[in-house]
Amino acid sequence: MPTQKQITDAANALVRGELVVMPTETVYGLAADATNEAAVKRIFTTKGRPADHPLIVHVRKGDDLRQWAKRLPSHVPPLIAAFWPGPLTLILKKTDAIPDVVTGGQNTVGLRCPAHPVAQALLEVFAKYGSGIVAAPSANRFGRVSPTTAAHVVSEFGDLLNANETTSPKKRITLLDGGACDVGIESTILDLSGKEPVLLRPGAISAEDIARVTGVMPKSRDTVRLSNTGLPRVSGDLAAHYAPNTPLKLLPTTALLSEVDALLAAANRVAVLAFAAKPKTAPSPVGIGMRHLRPLIWLQAPAKAEDYARDLYASLRTLDAAGTAMILVEAPPTDAAWDAVNDRLSRAAVGAGKH
């Protein structure tokens, strides 16, 4: 864990308009002072992120949101009491204190209060010297697999991290290593800027969790779109996202082994993420040989949704680094507990192999 001096130095870097990588309970974030337009633009440049793809703003525990949001709907206080600090982002109408560059020119902003102690400590010190709020998307090149450890961030940004003072401030990035992320996938995004709550991105906090607190089941994004109602653009809503360099295919359990055999038969190396253990001595179809003798990289996935989510991005990065022709992922269950995992995997499959 970072020392107090390292946290203070990182807060001072934010004051100077530099970028800081901070750990959160979801994924590592590439942070800049959310009120500094030039600093926020560096996030987009560093990530290669489209300028109209909005950023989430991270706030301290107990902050007065009226500085950043024009109106706080009645659902906001109970949701904050139940889930903040934690992996829930609320979309609200923004005040002029939030620059348009943060929101992609929209009149709404996503606000979140991260639960990681390092993130909260950084925001606390930053509030003494600066605005106390940071815009922070995931600390990776745009569209790639999100980082859940400091090592993942190093693989993305390398020499820019913790660089000496001779490195241009416009490129220098301070990294705070807070260990592996506990949740492992991005926050739930709930839109409260309209007449009714809408779940824009699934995460660790489910629609059912939200309904238990508010008494209202949020609408699904797809349902609202069918009614031709406009929705705010939010982080992670592109069809292709969270994607490895290696092509990735989602397969039902019944098709997994036959697809493995077909790829191996064509002399391809294969990487697999599946719920079952790697086959040991089961023979493949005639002419293919034994699966266990073939160049097969196999990771066994956790059976529980929350454990699977925590390990997902680390697993994808491990399989991506194996240098195989294809990553095959056994499709998870389709019940509500797996919504967030299935969302990330479906977007990863669309974007995989296109970097």
URLINWO-V527172 format. One line per field, one symbol per residue. ss: DSSP state (~ for helix, > for strand, _ for the rest). psi: psi as a letter, one per 30 degrees, with the letter a starting at -180 (. if undefined). burial: + if it has 24 or more other ideal C-beta (glycine too) atoms within 12 Angstrom, else -. A space follows every 10 residues. Layout:
ss->???
psi->???
burial->???
This chain:
ss->___~~~~~~~ ~~~~~___>> >>______>> >>>___~~~~ ~~~~~~~___ _____>>>__ ____~~~_>_ ____~~~~~~ ~~~____>>> >>>>_____~ ~~~____>>> >>____~~~~ ~~~~~~~~~_ ___>>>>>__ ___>_____~ ~~~~~~~~~~ >_________ __>>>_____ _______>>> >______>>> >_____~~~~ ~~~~____>> ~~~~~~____ __________ __>____>>> >_~~~~~~~~ ~~~~~____> >>>>______ __>______> ~~~__>>>>> ____~~~~~~ ~~~~~~~~~~ _____>>>>> _____~~~~~ ~~~~~~~~~~ ~____
psi->klleeeeeee eeeeefglkk kkklfdlkkj kljffjeeee eeeeeefhkk fgjllkkkll kfkjffffke kjlffeeeee eefkkahkkk klkllffjlf eeghglglkk kkjkfkeeee eeeeeefffb fgkkkjlkil kkflklkgle eeeefefcff khllffkkff fkkkkjjgak keeflllkkk jgfaflkkjf klafjleeee efefgkkkll eeeeefggkk kkklkgglej lhklekkkkk kleffeeeee eeeefghkkk kkjlellkkd gkkllkfeak efflijkkkk klfkeeeeee feeeeeeeee ffhlfkkkkk kllglefgee eeeeeeeeee fkgg.
burial->-+---++-++ +-++++++++ ++++++++++ ++++++--++ ++++-++-+- --++++++++ +-+-+-+++- --+-++-+++ --++++++++ +++++-++++ ++++-+++++ ++++++++++ +++++++--+ ++++++++++ ++++++++++ +++-+++--+ ++------+- -+++++++-+ ++++++++++ ++++--++++ +++++++-++ --++---+++ +--------- ++++++++-- ++++++++++ +----++-++ ++++---+-+ +++++--+-- ---+------ +--+-++++- +---+-++++ ++++++++++ -+-+++++++ ++-----+++ +++++++++- ++---
